[in-house]
């Protein structure tokens, strides 16, 4: 099961709500394309500041690698590639937040389409919201109600099989 972070774009002038077509689902976890083709991946997602930083660090590592032994330099460059793969989606999320996108919640699914369906189904079930973006703590995992009811105030329940009345 893959987990996605859902971000909404900034509000357009005159719009009551953001267009759901513009919501961005950013996958959590390792990004394989960023490992194998990092420059193309950064350009594709328009991460310009991250691209400049990546190129600066890459050139610095290459200049340092010339002074190191061949195996050490290769290991250093491979580790940097894995670091980029690990942090690529976090850097994408950071860039979107810098552009004014707002965090809406998380969604999970085997595929992106499953996560989108669950997220929007959860939003439809929780329709009364207090702002244009909706509730900031929606977790679209398929369930719209709490799994376990909350006990009434004043009655403490302890144990694996709680009962609200006292048995004698």
Residue, then its C-alpha position, 0 to 999 in steps of 0.5 A: x500500500x502506497x501513501x500519498x500526501x495531498x496538496x491543494x493549489x493556492x486559491x484563484x481570484x474569485x474562486x470559492x474552492x480550489x479545482x480538484x483537478x489541480x490537487x497534487x498527490x505526492x508519493x511517500x518513500x523512495x523515488x526511483x526515477x530521481x535515482x536513475x535520471x535525477x536531472x530529468x526528474x527535477x526538470x519534469x517536476x519544475x524543481x528549479x531551486x533544487x536543480x541548482x542545489x543538485x548541480x552545485x553539490x554534484x560539481x563539488x562532489x566531482x571536484x572532491x572525487x578527483x582528489x580521492x581514491x577511485x573506490x572512495x569517490x565512486x562510493x561517495x557519488x553512489x551514496x549521493x544518488x541514493x540520498x537524492x532518491x530518498x529525499x526527492x519526494x520531500x523536496x517536491x513537497x517542499x517546493x509545492x509548499x513554497x509555491x503556495x500549495x496547502x496540505x489537505x491530508x493523506x491518502x493510500x492505495x495500491x495505485x494512484x487512482x485508488x488513492x485519489x478515489x479514497x481521498x475524494x470519497x472521504x472528502x465527499x463523506x465529510x462535506x461540511x467543512x469550515x474553510x475552502x480547502x476542507x478539513x486539514x486532518x482528513x485521512x482517506x483510508x476508506x473509513x469515514x467514522x471512528x472504528x471504536x466509539x468514544x465512551x461517555x464523559x465521566x465513565x472510565x473504561x479499562x481493559x480489552x473488552x470494555x463495558x460501560x456498566x459495572x458487572x457484579 
